[in-house]
């Protein structure tokens, strides 16, 4: 199952505000929490901060959250604990340990056999054979998962092509994956600088829902986590409403679009035909369901562009009622009604609609 997560930073945030945030996330279907010990520089810092970690983790645990804590080998040295004894983290109600930096692969494998059932999550953003090396030591694979980094500094996030390559390499190994999106409202992360906390650089200034849709549309990412805190209540609600398995694009309707055409766009179960065209995505079953309905012509005299949604009108005879989504600009066709368009920031997601894939639309609320 694909999951949604938030991030909290107990060494930087007020307990009451964190509780409110965790509670709001819980209401909206979030089940993962990411936190970090990396900002802890010595044992005195730990002793001072750990009370906040315990209190908020206990609260989140009662709500059923999977709590993930970011650590590295130096943190184990500071805490004076062995990677073979995870009782400290079990006492904190941690269900997943994320290793921001590696041990030696053999140690990671051995850690998956811990008696507390704690998952070992490895950093998948470096593009090395790190996970392959761990697998060569025969870990308990059900407890080995992976997660990308986030990037507080602008222009330092992952390139899309690199992200796809390394994510695909991990997914092919049968390892569960996760990545981060960034809230436009959040200002707190583990470090003082925060230009947002996405995994992909291209996401930094996009709406948070578009970021999540993209990660899931790639097919490489299972869990989506908000990297910075605090996301707004609206962002939590909108993410919670997303379809996690079917790409659902936001659209803006034309004023003359009929009730029946809106029904086809919003309520119909669309899938792209397997005999694909390079110019349009065809969802043809609507012409079968609505073959006895009328589709009078309107908004049919303009050039069509990528992201335009059209419904074939009565002049296209036996094709009337067929739904099409433009993949590139096309000449005008008076036999097709322009009924809506995909919002600008989500047009790039159209490229993820592949043969036989299902897709849906939501009313973006900024109709013409």
C-alpha positions as CSV (number, residue, x, y, z in Angstrom):
1,X,0.0,0.0,0.0
2,X,1.2,3.5,-0.8
3,X,1.5,5.8,2.2
4,X,1.6,9.5,3.0
5,X,4.0,10.9,5.6
6,X,4.9,14.1,7.4
7,X,8.1,15.3,9.0
8,X,8.6,16.7,12.5
9,X,11.8,18.0,14.1
10,X,11.5,17.8,17.9
11,X,14.8,19.6,18.5
12,X,13.4,22.7,16.7
13,X,9.7,22.6,17.3
14,X,7.2,23.2,20.1
15,X,5.5,20.0,21.5
16,X,2.0,21.3,21.4
17,X,2.3,22.4,17.8
18,X,3.8,19.1,16.8
19,X,0.9,17.3,18.4
20,X,-1.6,19.4,16.6
21,X,0.2,18.7,13.3
22,X,0.4,15.0,13.9
23,X,-3.3,14.9,14.8
24,X,-4.3,16.8,11.7
25,X,-2.2,14.5,9.5
26,X,-3.8,11.5,11.1
27,X,-7.3,12.8,10.3
28,X,-6.3,13.0,6.6
29,X,-4.9,9.5,6.2
30,X,-1.2,10.0,6.9
31,X,0.5,7.0,8.5
32,X,4.3,7.8,8.3
33,X,6.4,10.2,10.3
34,X,10.0,11.2,9.4
35,X,12.3,12.7,12.0
36,X,16.0,13.2,12.4
37,X,18.8,12.9,15.0
38,X,21.4,14.2,12.5
39,X,21.4,17.6,14.0
40,X,22.5,16.2,17.4
41,X,26.3,16.9,17.7
42,X,27.1,15.4,21.1
43,X,25.6,13.4,24.0
44,X,24.7,16.6,26.0
45,X,22.5,17.7,23.1
46,X,20.8,14.3,23.1
47,X,20.1,14.4,26.8
48,X,18.6,17.9,26.4
49,X,16.5,17.1,23.3
50,X,15.4,13.5,23.8
51,X,12.5,14.3,26.1
52,X,10.7,16.1,23.2
53,X,11.4,13.1,20.9
54,X,10.0,10.7,23.4
55,X,6.8,12.7,24.1
56,X,5.9,13.3,20.5
57,X,6.8,9.8,19.4
58,X,4.6,8.3,22.1
59,X,1.7,10.4,21.0
60,X,2.2,9.5,17.3
61,X,2.7,5.8,18.2
62,X,-0.7,5.9,19.9
63,X,-2.2,7.1,16.6
64,X,-0.6,4.2,14.7
65,X,2.1,6.1,12.9
66,X,5.2,4.4,11.5
67,X,7.9,6.6,13.0
68,X,11.2,6.8,11.0
69,X,14.3,8.3,12.5
70,X,17.2,9.5,10.4
71,X,20.6,8.5,11.8
72,X,24.2,7.7,10.6
73,X,27.2,5.8,12.0
74,X,28.3,8.9,13.9
75,X,25.0,9.1,15.8
76,X,25.6,5.5,17.0
77,X,29.1,6.7,18.3
78,X,27.6,9.7,20.0
79,X,24.9,7.6,21.7
80,X,27.5,4.9,22.5
81,X,25.3,2.2,21.2
82,X,25.9,-0.7,18.9
83,X,24.1,-1.1,15.5
84,X,23.4,-4.7,16.8
85,X,21.4,-3.4,19.8
86,X,18.5,-1.2,18.7
87,X,16.8,-1.1,22.1
88,X,17.3,2.7,22.4
89,X,15.3,3.2,19.3
90,X,12.7,0.6,20.3
91,X,12.2,2.5,23.6
92,X,11.5,5.7,21.4
93,X,8.8,3.8,19.5
94,X,10.8,4.0,16.3
95,X,9.6,1.5,13.7
96,X,12.1,2.5,10.9
97,X,15.7,3.5,11.1
98,X,16.9,5.5,8.1
99,X,20.6,5.3,7.5
100,X,21.6,8.6,5.9
101,X,25.2,7.3,5.6
102,X,26.2,3.6,5.3
103,X,28.0,1.2,7.6
104,X,29.6,-1.6,5.5
105,X,26.6,-3.4,4.0
106,X,27.2,-6.5,6.1
107,X,26.2,-4.5,9.2
108,X,23.0,-3.3,7.5
109,X,22.1,-6.9,6.6
110,X,22.6,-8.0,10.2
111,X,20.5,-5.0,11.5
112,X,17.4,-6.3,9.6
113,X,17.4,-9.3,12.0
114,X,16.9,-7.1,15.1
115,X,14.5,-8.6,17.6
116,X,12.3,-5.5,17.7
117,X,11.1,-5.8,14.1
118,X,12.5,-2.3,13.3
119,X,12.8,-1.7,9.5
120,X,16.2,-0.6,8.1
121,X,15.7,2.1,5.5
122,X,18.7,3.0,3.3
123,X,19.5,6.1,1.3
124,X,18.8,5.5,-2.4
125,X,19.9,8.8,-3.8
126,X,23.6,8.2,-4.4
127,X,23.3,6.0,-7.4
128,X,25.7,3.3,-6.2
129,X,25.4,-0.5,-5.8
130,X,24.9,0.0,-2.0
131,X,21.6,-1.9,-1.8
132,X,22.9,-4.6,-4.1
133,X,25.8,-5.1,-1.6
134,X,23.4,-5.3,1.3
135,X,21.4,-7.9,-0.5
136,X,24.5,-10.0,-1.2
137,X,24.7,-10.5,2.6
138,X,21.2,-12.0,2.7
139,X,19.3,-9.5,4.9
140,X,15.7,-10.1,6.1
141,X,14.4,-8.5,2.9
142,X,10.9,-7.7,4.3
143,X,12.7,-5.3,6.7
144,X,14.9,-3.6,4.2
145,X,13.4,-0.5,2.6
146,X,14.7,2.6,0.9
147,X,14.1,6.4,0.8
148,X,15.6,9.3,-1.2
149,X,17.2,12.3,0.3
150,X,15.6,15.8,0.4
151,X,17.6,18.9,-0.5
152,X,17.2,22.2,1.5
153,X,19.4,24.3,-0.9
154,X,17.8,25.5,-4.1
155,X,19.3,23.9,-7.3
156,X,20.7,21.0,-5.4
157,X,17.7,18.6,-5.8
158,X,17.9,15.5,-8.0
159,X,17.7,15.7,-11.7
160,X,14.7,13.9,-13.1
161,X,16.6,11.5,-15.4
162,X,19.0,10.5,-12.7
163,X,16.1,10.1,-10.3
164,X,14.3,7.8,-12.7
165,X,17.4,5.7,-13.3
166,X,18.3,5.1,-9.7
167,X,14.7,4.7,-8.6
168,X,14.1,2.1,-11.2
169,X,17.3,0.2,-10.2
170,X,16.0,0.0,-6.6
171,X,12.4,-0.9,-7.6
172,X,13.6,-3.8,-9.7
173,X,15.2,-5.2,-6.6
174,X,11.8,-5.5,-5.0
175,X,12.6,-2.9,-2.4
176,X,9.9,-0.5,-1.1
177,X,10.7,3.1,-1.9
178,X,9.9,6.6,-0.6
179,X,10.7,10.2,-1.6
180,X,10.0,13.7,-0.3
181,X,7.8,16.6,-1.4
182,X,7.9,20.1,-0.1
183,X,5.2,22.3,1.5
184,X,5.0,25.9,0.4
185,X,4.0,26.7,4.0
186,X,6.7,24.8,5.9
187,X,9.8,26.6,7.1
188,X,11.4,24.0,9.4
189,X,13.8,21.2,8.5
190,X,16.8,19.7,10.2
191,X,19.1,22.5,9.1
192,X,18.9,26.3,9.4
193,X,18.6,26.8,5.6
194,X,15.4,25.7,3.9
195,X,14.5,26.7,0.4
196,X,11.9,23.8,0.7
197,X,12.7,20.2,1.1
198,X,11.9,18.2,-2.0
199,X,13.7,15.2,-3.5
200,X,13.4,16.4,-7.1
201,X,14.6,19.9,-7.9
202,X,11.8,20.4,-10.5
203,X,9.3,20.1,-7.6
204,X,10.6,23.0,-5.5
205,X,8.0,25.5,-6.7
206,X,5.1,23.3,-7.8
207,X,1.9,22.7,-5.8
208,X,2.4,19.9,-3.3
209,X,-0.4,17.8,-4.8
210,X,1.3,18.0,-8.2
211,X,4.6,16.9,-6.7
212,X,2.9,13.8,-5.1
213,X,1.0,13.0,-8.3
214,X,4.3,13.0,-10.2
215,X,6.1,10.8,-7.8
216,X,3.3,8.2,-7.9
217,X,2.9,8.5,-11.7
218,X,6.5,7.5,-12.3
219,X,5.7,4.1,-10.8
220,X,9.0,4.2,-8.9
221,X,7.8,5.6,-5.5
222,X,5.6,3.9,-2.9
223,X,5.5,6.4,-0.1
224,X,5.4,10.2,-0.3
225,X,6.6,12.3,2.7
226,X,6.4,16.0,3.2
227,X,10.0,17.0,4.0
228,X,9.4,20.4,5.8
229,X,7.1,21.4,8.6
230,X,4.5,22.5,9.1
231,X,2.4,21.9,6.0
232,X,-0.9,23.8,6.0
233,X,-4.1,22.1,6.9
234,X,-5.3,22.6,3.4
235,X,-2.2,20.9,2.0
236,X,-2.8,17.9,4.3
237,X,-6.4,17.7,3.2
238,X,-5.6,18.0,-0.5
239,X,-2.9,15.3,-0.3
240,X,-5.2,13.1,1.7
241,X,-7.8,13.2,-1.0
242,X,-5.4,12.2,-3.8
243,X,-5.9,8.9,-5.6
244,X,-2.6,7.1,-4.8
245,X,-2.9,4.6,-7.7
246,X,-4.6,6.4,-10.6
247,X,-3.2,9.7,-12.1
248,X,-5.9,12.3,-11.5
249,X,-5.3,15.6,-13.3
250,X,-6.8,19.0,-12.4
251,X,-8.8,20.6,-15.2
252,X,-10.5,23.9,-15.9
253,X,-13.8,23.8,-17.8
254,X,-15.0,26.0,-20.6
255,X,-18.2,28.0,-19.9
256,X,-20.4,26.2,-22.5
257,X,-19.4,22.7,-21.5
258,X,-22.6,20.7,-20.9
259,X,-23.5,18.7,-17.9
260,X,-23.2,15.5,-19.9
261,X,-19.7,16.5,-21.1
262,X,-18.6,17.2,-17.5
263,X,-20.0,13.9,-16.5
264,X,-17.8,12.2,-19.1
265,X,-14.7,14.1,-18.0
266,X,-15.1,13.7,-14.2
267,X,-17.1,10.6,-13.6
268,X,-16.1,8.2,-16.4
269,X,-13.5,5.5,-15.9
270,X,-10.9,6.5,-18.5
271,X,-8.1,4.3,-19.9
272,X,-5.9,4.9,-22.8
273,X,-6.3,2.6,-25.8
274,X,-3.5,0.2,-26.5
275,X,-3.3,1.1,-30.2
276,X,-1.8,4.5,-29.3
277,X,-1.7,7.7,-31.4
278,X,1.1,10.2,-30.9
279,X,-1.3,13.2,-31.2
280,X,-4.1,12.3,-28.7
281,X,-5.0,10.0,-25.8
282,X,-8.3,8.3,-26.7
283,X,-10.8,7.1,-24.1
284,X,-13.4,5.5,-26.4
285,X,-15.8,3.7,-24.2
286,X,-17.8,6.9,-23.5
287,X,-19.1,6.9,-27.1
288,X,-20.5,3.4,-26.4
289,X,-22.2,4.4,-23.1
290,X,-23.6,7.6,-24.5
291,X,-24.4,6.5,-28.1
292,X,-28.0,7.6,-27.9
293,X,-27.2,11.0,-26.4
294,X,-26.9,14.4,-28.2
295,X,-23.6,16.3,-28.4
296,X,-24.3,19.7,-30.0
297,X,-21.3,21.6,-31.4
298,X,-19.7,24.4,-29.3
299,X,-16.2,25.8,-28.8
300,X,-15.1,24.0,-31.9
301,X,-13.4,26.7,-34.0
302,X,-10.1,27.2,-32.2
303,X,-6.7,25.5,-32.7
304,X,-6.2,22.7,-30.1
305,X,-3.2,22.5,-27.8
306,X,-1.5,20.0,-25.6
307,X,-3.6,19.5,-22.5
308,X,-6.9,20.3,-24.2
309,X,-9.8,18.0,-23.5
310,X,-12.3,17.4,-26.3
311,X,-15.5,15.4,-26.7
312,X,-16.6,14.5,-30.3
313,X,-19.8,16.2,-31.2
314,X,-22.8,15.0,-33.3
315,X,-21.0,15.8,-36.6
316,X,-18.5,13.0,-36.0
317,X,-21.3,10.5,-36.4
318,X,-20.5,7.1,-34.8
319,X,-17.6,8.7,-32.9
320,X,-19.8,11.2,-31.0
321,X,-19.3,11.1,-27.3
322,X,-15.7,9.9,-27.6
323,X,-13.3,11.6,-25.2
324,X,-9.8,12.7,-26.3
325,X,-6.9,14.4,-24.6
326,X,-4.5,16.4,-26.8
327,X,-0.8,15.4,-26.6
328,X,0.4,18.1,-28.9
329,X,-1.0,21.1,-30.8
330,X,-3.4,20.3,-33.6
331,X,-5.4,22.0,-36.3
332,X,-9.0,22.9,-35.4
333,X,-11.6,20.3,-35.9
334,X,-15.2,21.5,-35.9
335,X,-16.4,18.0,-35.1
336,X,-14.8,18.2,-31.6
337,X,-15.9,20.3,-28.7
338,X,-13.2,21.9,-26.5
339,X,-14.7,21.2,-23.0
340,X,-11.7,21.8,-20.6
341,X,-8.0,22.0,-20.3
342,X,-5.4,20.5,-17.9
343,X,-4.0,23.2,-15.6
344,X,-0.7,24.5,-16.8
345,X,1.4,23.1,-13.9
346,X,0.2,19.6,-14.5
347,X,0.5,19.4,-18.3
348,X,3.8,17.6,-18.0
349,X,2.0,14.7,-16.2
350,X,0.1,13.9,-19.3
351,X,3.2,12.1,-20.6
352,X,2.8,9.5,-17.9
353,X,-0.5,8.3,-19.4
354,X,0.8,5.1,-21.1
355,X,-1.1,2.5,-23.2
356,X,-3.9,0.8,-21.1
357,X,-3.2,3.0,-18.1
358,X,-6.1,4.4,-16.2
359,X,-6.5,8.2,-15.5
360,X,-9.0,10.6,-14.0
361,X,-9.7,14.3,-13.8
362,X,-10.7,16.7,-11.0
363,X,-12.3,20.1,-11.3
364,X,-9.5,22.5,-10.6
365,X,-12.0,25.2,-9.6
366,X,-10.6,28.0,-11.8
367,X,-13.1,27.5,-14.7
368,X,-13.3,30.0,-17.5
